Every structure is written in C-alpha cells, then in structure tokens.
Amino acid sequence: MSLRIIATGGTFDKHYDPINGSLIFGDSVVPSALLRARVAAEVVFEPLLALDSLDMQDTQRNQILEACQRSSQQHIVIVHGTDTMCETAEVLGRAQLKATVVLTGAMVPYDIVNSDALFNLGYAMAAAALAPHGVYIAMNGALWPWDQVIKNRAAGVFERRA
C-alpha cells in the first residue's frame, strides 16, 4: 500500500517561537514524525499549505481537493487544523473521490510535550489503510464519516453529529 500525506498546516504543524512567545509555521513536522514513528510503509509527503484553518477559504479547500484528485495514491491522510476540518471534509466528501481520505490534526502542536499529534497521525494512517473508500475525520482514537461529525468547541473534542 502506498499512502500520500498532505500537510495543510493547523496546530499540528505549529512551532513555538521563543522570541515573541507565539506559535508560528515553519517546516512541516510530518517528516520527523514519520521517522520518529518508524513508519515502514511507502509514504509520499506533500507539503501543500502552512495555514491556520481559521484562515482557510474555499480557494485553499479547492487546492486540497485538487491534490486529492491528482494523487496516484488511493490512501490519503490530510493534516489539517481542527477549527475548520469539518468544512474541508465536506468539500472532499461531496466530491465522491475514489480514494480513502482521512483528515486529522492536533489540539496541541507536535513539538509541545503531551501533544496528541503523533497518535492522531498514526491512527489516521491506519484508518486510511483499512477503511473503505470515503472521507473521514480521525481524532483521538475515533473515526467518523465526514457527514457524521462535528467539533464541540466548548469541550474541545470531536463527536458524532446529533
């Protein structure tokens, strides 16, 4: 199985800037996360965007869709910010791609202690390998079809849509 990982930014990929005390984008952490996890599968990494998902517009969602459509891999993981992950998943889901696409992210940046990023990435990779074609969101040990999940902002978790 060959897997494509598309990085679009989000908290997952943010780095702490000690000079001004803020979280910023630099090089994606995905390649180092794959090394750390000792991933043996064939992975094609595509650093598409470095964007906070709150700043994501339809133009960027269409870029993500186009990246999925041109992918020769049928198993795709998208690292995405959690705030608008559901909106991007809807765009991809409505496109009825002939692939398994799993969006994931992190509530705490990969570079920060006790981050959920590495676990979420591994879980999303496994889901992309095992789930039937469709679009899913994988966060914190749960997997939902794109049209059955929402982010509960008050609780800071993803959950099944009521």
Protein Blocks (a to p, Z undefined) as FASTA:
>chain_A
ZZddddebjjklpccdfknopacddddfklmmmmmnopabdcddddfbccdfklpcfklm
mmmmmmmmmpmbfbdcddddfklmmmmmmmmmmnopabdddddddfbdfklghiaklmmm
mmmmmmmmmmccdddddeehiacdfklcccdfknopacddZZ
